[in-house]
Amino acid sequence: MSKSINSGAFNRSAADRWAAGNGLPSLKYRLASPRKIMIAGTSIDAGYNTAFPSGNAQGYKCAPIRRLRDAIRARGFYAQDEFFAGTMGYTTASSFQSFDPRFQNGAGWEYNGFSGATWSILQNSTTTTPFTYTPDDPTQTFTVWVRSVAGTGSVTVTCGAATKTVSIQQTPTDFIAITLGESDGVTLGQNTYTVARVSGTIQVVACWARNARLPAYQLLNCSASGARMQHIANSADLARPLYFPEQILTAGDEYWIAMGPNDWRDNASPIESLPTYRTNMESVLDRRIANNIKPRVIIPARTSIAAASIANQDLYNAAIREVAASRGAPVFDFKDRWGEHADALAGGYMNPDPDYFHPNWRGAEDIGQMYAMLALAA
């Protein structure tokens, strides 16, 4: 039974005490409006190893961003998580399909890595067989970002009887967005969307399904195994899978950065120099701010790879804080929540060594809960 509040004139302090006693947010904390949140992280936010010890089959359901969706919904807001970028670092289409079976591969579509990048995209130069994407939630709007390697080609996007074929005429490095929605005859439901090559060497960088009529937190997980700050820093390079926030986000939306471990860990090759890392981070924040997109910086959980990496970790994390402070970007450090790696491991949040830095399903659950607090804050 809930505790009562005295009748009569409104009393802010009494209302706050009543809210706290019933597990509700205090009135002094204004909840934010639904918006788009793009998360640019590493394999941690992609959800790698969160299904441990059963492997990564359907691991997307355990990933921090899916847990974020669930936590937002539990607080009375609607949220959707029906987006993927590239193959999130998986080096075959079949392994990505195992991780996220909303995606079902078609013959001819396969992993293709970018030069200088460690993640991947989907490419087809041989068949007209489509791949399919079936969101968990009811949707009626679907966008796919594509390009043709030679600058020309065509793609067909279909949902039921609704279909759209687009001829691509663009510079080879740029991706274009193709959207299929209500104006094309798509109705709200448990839809399956197909993407088929018609001609050219077609590359797909991302897919996003949503209910465009319903105000919701749209969670756009652009994380990938092996991702580094340099991969999202070049404002002119639309060919990189993790770089296209301005094609999706608008003023007031948020861009969360959760980079670091792949830049400084001593088993990475090569280590990103600290001055270059700072410059890249400044570039990312400056571009978001210039477009009135709100950046938020996440410092991932501590690792235990090796002594040299621990020293690097402290230096790079200090640089993250300094750069974020210089741009007025809020920072959340998981060390403040979980402590050192040994503390997080003892608390049951991390996979056992020799994993070194991936949270398990319980850690991913807690990340999602913490992210929800950040997302719902005004």
N, C-alpha and C positions, 0 to 999 in steps of 0.2 A: 504494500500500500504506500502511495506517495505521501510525503510529508506536506502538511497544509501550510499556506501562507496567510498571515493575518489579513482580514478584510479591511477596507478603508482606503485611504490615499495610497497611491503608488509609492513604494519605497525601494529604491534601486539596490541598496545594500541587502535588504531582506530578500529581494528577488534573486540576487546573486547567490545568497546562502541557500535558498530553496533549490536553485538550479544545481548547485554543487552537491547538495544532499540527495538529489535524484539522478546524478550522473549526467547532467545536461550542461551545455556550454554556458558560461557566464554571459550576461547581457553586455558586459563591457567589452567582450570580444565579438566584433562584427564579422559574420561569416561572409566570405567572398562569393561573388557571382560565378556561375558555371562559365568555363572558358576552355580554350585549348592549352594543353601543357605538353610540350615536346621534351622528351628526356634523351639527352645524348650521353650515353654511358658506355661502359665496357661490358665484358661477359657477365659481370655481377648483375647489372640491371637487365641484360638480355635474359637472364635466368639460367645461365649455364650451371649445371650441377645442383640445382635446387631440388631435383627429384632424387638425389642421392639417398639410398644406395641402389635404386632401381634403374640407374642410367638417366638419360635425358628424354626418353619417350614421353611425349605430351608434357614436356617440361614447362611450356609456356603457361600452363595452368598453375604452376607453383611460383612463377617469376614475381619479383617485387612489384612490377607494374600491374599485373593481374590482381595481386593482393591489395594494391592501392585502389584499384577499381572497386573491389569488394568492400574495403573500409569506407570509401566515400558513400557507397550505397547504404551501408549500415547506419550512416549518419543522416539518412533521409534525402540525399541528393542522387540524381541519376548520373551515371558515368558509363562511358563505353571505352573499350580497349580492343579495337578491331583494325589494327594497323600493323604493317611490318615493313621494314626497310631492308632491301637486299635479301640476303639469306642469313643476316645477323651473325655473320662470321663463319657459318658452317660451309665447308668446302665442297659439298655435293648437294644437289637438290634433294636427293633421297634422305640425307641426314637431317636437312632442314625440315622436310616433310614429317619425319619421325618426331622431331621436337615440337612442331606446330602443324598438326594434321588438318587444321582449317585450310591449309594449302595442300592441294593435290597436284602432283606434277604430271605433265603431259610429255609424250615422246618428243625429243628434240630440245627441250628446255633443260639447261644445265648451268652449273656454277661457272662464273667467269670473273676472275679477279682483276681489279684495276692495278695498273703499274704503280708501285709505291704505296699501295694500300693493302691492308691485311684482311679486309672483309671482302664481300663478293656481291655480285648481282646475278640475275637470271638472264640468259642469252639463248636465242634460237636463230639459227641461220639456215635450217634445213627443212623443217616441217611446218604444216599449218595446224598441227594438233594443239589445242588450247591447254593451259593449266587452269585450275579452278580455285576459287576462294569462297568458302562458306562460313560467314561470321557466326558466332555463337548467338548474337542478339538479332532481333528484327531490324532490318535496315531497308532503305530504298534509294540510297545514294552511294555511288562507288567511283573512286578516282584512282587511276593508275598513271604513274609517271614513267614515260618511255623515251627512248631515242633510237635512231638508226645509226649504226656505226659509219656508214657512208654518207649520212645526211639525208638520204631518201629511203622510203619504204612505206609500209602501211600496216595497220593493226586493227583488229576487230574486237570490240568489247561487247559482251552479251549478258543479258539476264532474262531468262524466259523468252518471250516474244520480242522484247526490246533489244535492239542491236544498234551499234554505231561503228562504222568503219572510218578511220581517219588516215589520210595520206600525210606522211611526215616530210616536211621540207624545213630543215633547220640546220644550223651549224653542228658538226658531228659531236661537239662536246656538251651541248645543251640538251636537257630533258624537257619534254612538254607534258602537260597534264591533260588526260582524257577523262571526262566525267560522264557517267551514265546515271540518270535520275528520273524524277517524276515526269519531267517534260518529255522524256524519251519513252514513257510508258511503264516505268518501273513502279510497282506498288509495294507498300510496306509489308514485310513478311520475312520468313526464314529463307532468305534468298541465297542462291549460288550464282556467283559471277564468273565468267570465263574471259580469258585473254588469249587471243590467237594471233600469231604472226601470219600476215598475208604475203608480204614480200620484204626483201632487205634482211640485214642482220639486225635483229631487234633485241634491245636490252631493256629490262624492266628493273627500276630501282626501288619502287615502293608501291604499295596498295593500301587504300584506306576506305573502309565501308562504315556507314553511319546512318543514323536516323536524323536527317537534316531538319526535321520539323520540331524535334524535341530539344529544349534547352538542356544541355548536359555538359559535364566535364568530358572532353574528348582527350584521351590519353594516347599520345603518339610516341611509341617506343622506337627511337632511332639508335638504340644501343647495339653494339656488335663486339664479338670477341676480338681482341687485339686492337681495338680502337685507341687512337692517341689524339692529343690536342691538335696536332698538326693536320689531322684529317678533317677537322671542322673549321680550320682557321682561315683558309684561303677564300676570301669573299667573291673572287671571280670564277672559282672552279665549281660550276654547277654539275660537273660530271661526277663529283664524289657523292656516294650514296648518303653520307651523313650531312652533306651540306645542301640544304634547300629549305631552310626554315621560312624564309620570306615568301616562298611559293605557297605556304600553308598558313602560317601565323599572321595575325593582324594586330594592330595596336591594342594593348591590354592583355594579350596572351602571354604565356610564360615559356621560357626556354631554360631547362635545368641542365647543368653541366656536371657530370660525375666522372671526370677523367683523372688520370694520375698514375695508377699502377703500371700501365704499359709504357709510360714515358720514362719512369725512373728505375724500374726493377732491373737488377744486374744480370738477369737471364734474358733480357730483351736485347735485340740486336738491330741497330745500335741504340744506345741510350740517348734519349732526347736531351740535349744540353740544357742546363737551367736557364741561361739567357734566352735561348730559342723558345723554350717552353713558356716563359713569361711573355715574350713578344706575341706568340700565338694566342695565348689566353687573352691578352689585351685586345687583339684583333677581333676575337669572337665576341667579347663583351661590348666593344665599341660598336660593332655592326648591329647587334641586337638593340642596344640603347638608341642608336640613331634611327631605328625603325619603330621606336616606342614599344618594343617587345621587352618584357621584364625578365632579366636573367636572375637565376638562383644557382648558387654553387654548392655542390655536395662533395665533401671529402669522404671517400669510401672507407670502409672498415680497415683497421690495421692488418698488416700481413706479417709473416714470419719467414720470408723466403731465405734471407741470408743477412749477415751483419752489415754488409755493404749496402744492401737494399734498404735496411732499416735507417741507416744514416741518410741515404738519398731521400727516403720517404719523409723524414723530418724537414729536410731542406726544401723539397718541393711543396709540401703542405704549408710551410711558412710563406713561400712565394704565392701560393694560391690565396692565402688570407690577405696578403699585402695588395695584390692586384685587385681582388674583389673589393677591398675597402676603398681603394683609390677610385673605383667606379660606383661606389655606393650599392654594390650587389650583396644581398644577404648570403651568409655562409652557414652551412650546418656540417659539423664534423662528427662522424659516427664514433670517434674516440670518446666524445662527451657522453655517448649513450651506452657504448659497449666496453669502453676501456681499451687496454692493449689487446693484442691478438690472443694472448694466453687467457685473458679474462673472458673474451668473447667465446673462445673454444670451451672453457670451463662452464660457461653459461648455456652451452648447447646451441649457439647461433651459427657456428662455423663447421664446415666439413673437416674431418680429421686430416692431419698431415699425412702424405705429402701434397695435399691440395694447396695449402698455404694461405689462400685469400678468398675463396668462394664461400658465401653463406650457404647453409643448407636450407631445407624447406622452412624450418622454424625461423631462421634468420631472415629469409625472404618475407615471411609473414610479418615480422617486426619492422622490417624496412618499409613495407607497405603501410603499416599503421603509422609510422613516423611521417612518411610522405603525405598521408592523408591529413595529418595535423598541419603540415606546411601548406597543402593545397587549399584547405578550408579557412586558413587564416586570411584576413583581409589584406 
